[in-house]
């Protein structure tokens, strides 16, 4: 059975861990805000529009979906046969 001192020590450790988790969440939110600000000023090298980069370009999303779904895999539609 735990004593009052051990219970208080566990409660203090839990409080410290919760504070660290809160601090990490705030840091992540701040970094996300900074990245979004930077991205909003970037020019896409694929389509030339402002607000995203080539790896997030809406122009290429359809191409990537086709590749990921196996449409462009060798042997699936006569390629490399």
N, C-alpha and C positions, 0 to 999 in steps of 0.2 A: 504494500500500500504506500502511496506517495505521501510525502509530508507537504505541509503548506509551502515550505521553502522551495521544494521541487516543482510544485504547481505554479508558483509565482515565476520561477525561472523559465518554465515552458511557455507561459503566457507572454513573457518578455521576448522570448525567441520568436514566437509566432508574430508578435507585433512588429519586430524588426524585419522579418521576412515579408510581411504584408507591405511595409513601407518601401522595401526594395522593389517589390513588384509594381507598386504604384509609380515609383520613380522611373522604372524601365518603361512603363506604359506612356508616361509623359514624354520621355526621350524619343520614343518611337513616333508619337504624334508630331513632335517638333520636326523630326527628320522627314516624315512624310510631307509635312507642309513645305519644307525647304525644297524637296524634290519636285513637288507639284509646281512650285513657283518657277523653278529652273526649267521644267518641261514646258511650261506655258510660254516660254520665250524661245524655245528651240524651233528650228525649221527642219522639217522632214527631208531627208535626202532622197526619198523615193518619189513623193508626190509634190514636194515643195511647199506644202501647207505649214502653217505655224500651229504649235500646240502639241506636237508629238514627234517622236523620232521614227526612223525607218523600221525598227523592230516592233513598233506598236502601230504601224500604218494601217488604216482601214482598207487601203487599196490592195494590200497583200493578204488580208485575213482570209479571203475566199480561196486563194491559192494554197495557203497553209492548211486550211480545212480539208481540201481535196487530198493533199499529200498525207495528212495524218489519218484520214479515213481509208487509206489504202488504194485510192483511185490511181495514183501514180506509181504504185509499186511494180517492180519488174515482174512480167508474166501475168499481171492482172488484166490488162487490156491489150495484149499483143506486143508490149514493149519487151525488148531483149529476148525475144523468142527465136 
